[in-house]
Amino acid sequence: MEKISNLDKKLDLIDKLFSLAFKLGVVVGGTVLLFYCWKIGYFPQDVSVGDGLLFILLAIAFGGVYLFFVVCLTSLGLSLRPVWHGLQKLFLLLLKGYERVSGRTASYTPFTIEKGGFELFIFAIFGLFFIWGFSFSDIKVLSTLVLCVWGCALLWSTYQQNSREIDLLERSDNFTDEESKRLKRLVDFQPFLLGVILVVPLLIGGVSGKLLDGAMRLANVRADAAVVHVKEPYVKYAAEFGVKGLQSNFGSDYSKFEKTSILFNGFGKNIVIEVEGKDGRVALVVPSDHAYIVQR
């Protein structure tokens, strides 16, 4: 009976973990999708029940990709613990030199990065690949990515340190009112820390646009090179922005637009395309039944 009871507890724990992962994937993935829609300036319209299910599936997929990205950056930051502490020692030496020269006392609170386990090195390797890939296309991203890696590691370390302090306070038989307030503040602050860790790569990573675009390409929502045949009257609307199409084999009502980027396609009644106009790239919203996409 004891073995059955233990098995039930393990199954219940697994069920709760899967439920939490599903909810977290939907929330994070949905946030990422909405962030992408805000980025391109378009939100899906007339979404059907089937489109809603597709949205949930895409949200889970994007949430998984993004969470993997955050875990890899955080693991890389924890693996670089000796580097961060070495830089901090160097900074403290420079700070002491400044205090001697200026005669002023500078205020600085040292940070501590937690020591990660061996399993983190696997994710850290993927984190290096991420940094190399994003920095290869834009070297200016490197500095913000390094800051992002350090920030994620510092926030996760703070979360771990707070968890240990919470555990000690909860085990205490009798603690003062000040300790009780401290415990409440720490417990309330923990979810905030996790939330900040999730948004740090989007805010200071310098790669949010590329990460979102890459995730959309994997889901076939976005394409960078396609030929689109657009039906009237949307050809005339495009002409108002200085965008002229070529003759199309689909008929006289259609015009062909080459070197077109598909910004959004997959659910909702419209697609969003980006074509070259006289004043640069122009984004156009076209109903799905008025456009045929030919991807190369």
C-alpha positions, 0 to 999 in steps of 0.5 A, spaced: 500 500 500 505 504 501 508 503 494 501 505 491 501 511 495 508 513 493 506 512 486 500 516 486 504 522 489 509 521 483 503 521 478 500 527 481 506 531 481 507 529 474 500 531 472 501 538 476 508 539 472 505 538 466 499 542 467 503 548 470 508 547 463 502 547 459 499 554 462 506 557 462 507 555 455 500 558 453 502 565 457 509 566 455 507 563 448 501 568 447 505 574 450 511 572 445 505 572 439 502 578 441 509 582 442 510 580 435 503 582 432 505 589 436 512 589 432 509 588 425 503 593 427 497 588 426 493 583 430 489 578 427 481 579 425 475 574 425 479 568 428 475 562 428 475 556 433 480 552 429 484 559 428 483 559 436 486 552 437 492 553 432 493 560 436 494 555 442 498 550 439 503 556 436 503 559 443 505 553 446 511 552 441 513 559 441 513 558 449 517 552 449 522 555 444 523 562 448 523 558 455 529 554 452 532 560 450 532 563 457 534 557 460 540 557 455 542 564 457 541 563 464 545 557 464 551 560 460 551 566 466 551 561 471 557 557 468 561 563 467 560 565 475 568 565 475 568 570 470 563 575 473 566 574 480 573 576 477 570 582 474 567 584 480 574 583 484 577 587 479 572 593 479 572 593 487 580 594 486 578 600 482 573 602 487 578 602 492 583 606 488 578 611 486 576 612 494 584 613 496 584 618 490 578 622 491 577 621 499 570 619 498 567 613 500 563 609 495 557 605 496 557 598 493 553 592 494 557 585 492 553 580 488 553 573 488 552 568 482 550 561 484 554 555 483 550 551 477 550 544 477 554 540 471 547 539 467 547 546 466 553 546 461 549 542 456 544 548 456 550 553 456 553 550 450 546 552 446 547 559 449 553 560 446 551 558 439 545 563 440 550 568 442 554 566 436 548 566 431 545 573 433 552 576 434 554 573 427 549 577 423 550 584 428 556 584 432 553 590 436 548 585 439 554 582 443 554 587 448 547 587 450 547 579 450 553 579 455 549 584 459 543 579 458 546 573 460 549 576 467 542 579 468 539 572 468 544 569 472 544 574 477 536 574 478 536 566 478 541 567 483 537 572 487 531 567 487 535 561 489 538 565 495 531 568 497 528 561 497 533 558 502 532 564 506 524 563 506 525 556 508 529 558 514 524 563 516 518 558 515 522 553 519 523 557 525 519 556 531 518 563 533 520 569 529 519 577 530 514 581 527 520 584 522 522 577 520 514 575 519 514 582 514 521 579 511 518 573 510 512 576 506 516 580 502 520 575 500 514 570 498 511 576 494 517 578 491 519 571 488 514 570 482 516 577 480 523 575 480 521 569 475 517 574 471 523 579 470 527 573 468 522 571 462 522 578 460 529 580 460 531 577 453 526 581 450 527 588 453 535 588 453 537 582 449 537 586 443 535 580 439 527 580 440 526 582 433 530 576 430 528 571 435 521 573 434 522 572 426 525 566 427 520 563 431 515 565 426 519 562 420 519 555 424 512 555 424 511 557 417 507 564 419 513 568 416 517 567 410 522 572 407 522 570 400 515 569 396 512 571 390 504 573 391 499 574 386 494 579 389 487 580 386 483 587 385 481 591 388 487 591 393 492 591 387 490 599 386 490 600 394 498 597 393 499 602 387 497 608 392 503 606 396 507 606 390 507 599 389 506 596 382 506 589 381 507 585 374 503 581 370 500 575 373 498 568 370 492 568 374 488 573 370 487 580 369 484 581 376 491 579 379 498 582 379 504 579 381 509 581 387 516 579 387 521 579 393 515 579 398 516 578 405 510 574 408 509 578 415 503 574 418 499 568 415 496 562 418 490 564 422 485 570 421 482 572 415 488 576 412 495 576 411 500 581 412 505 582 406 511 587 405 513 589 398 518 594 396 515 601 394 518 607 392 519 610 399 522 603 401 518 597 404 511 597 405 506 593 409 500 591 406 494 587 409 490 583 404 484 578 405 487 571 404 482 569 399 485 575 395 492 572 395 496 566 392 503 565 395 508 562 392 514 560 396 521 559 393 
